[in-house]
Amino acid sequence: MAGRTHEDLEERLLHRLLFFTDAVFAIVMTLLVLELKPPSAINSQQEIVQLANQLIAFVMSFAIIGIFWAAHMNTTRRLQHFDWAVALTNLIYLLPVCLVPFVTRWGFTGPVAWTAYCGVMVAISTANVALTLVASRDGGRLEGGTMLRERLARATRGASPGLAFGVGLILVAAGQAKLAYTCGALIPLFIMLSARLFGPTSQHTAAGAS
């Protein structure tokens, strides 16, 4: 009976962790919309460009936050019980996530603003990789048998946005600010590279099918 009570407590704590994280993501996405400030009137080309920059920044941030939320769900969906190390790492992961509306409002206004934006995205991606590794540590103690290849696949997928925006930081430092704005387009390329390097081989697929 006592064992069952302990299991119920662990299950409730795990659910609280996941619900809290989902709530933070939902609030961040809502704040992204609230940060959009439509002009009372558009009287110049500069105001049109400014509005377009805000909308582009919003769409990009919304899509990237969606990617991070999906990655978090993929990491935590197989957790079997609550773990304080995962909870602490998850909280660290949410810290830079909460900064996304701020740097998005800053938008594409210049190299300094874009450096801050890229820095936040790199921080989220780094924390996401840390969460993945902590949640699957000890041979998959929390997930019931995570193999090394799967850990590498998850970690490199989680690192893809950070690598892409890391390229953006390098381009800004090199004085290529306009080119740095396109670094988000590298995310699918890094994800495909991860799948190419650490995706399931034909041998693994056959073994799984059998």
Buried (B, 14 or more C-beta within 10 A) or exposed (E): EEEEEEEEEBEEBBEEBBEBBEEBBEEBBEBBEEBEEEEEEEEEEEEEEBBEBBEEBBEBBBEBBEBBBEBBEEBBEBBEBBBEEBBEBBBBBBEBBBBBBEBBBBBBBEBEBBBBBBBBBBBBBBBBBBBBBBBBBEEBBBBEEBEEBBBBBBBBBBBBBBBBBBBBBEBBEEEEBEEBBEBBEBBEEBBEBBEEEBEBEEEEEEEEEE
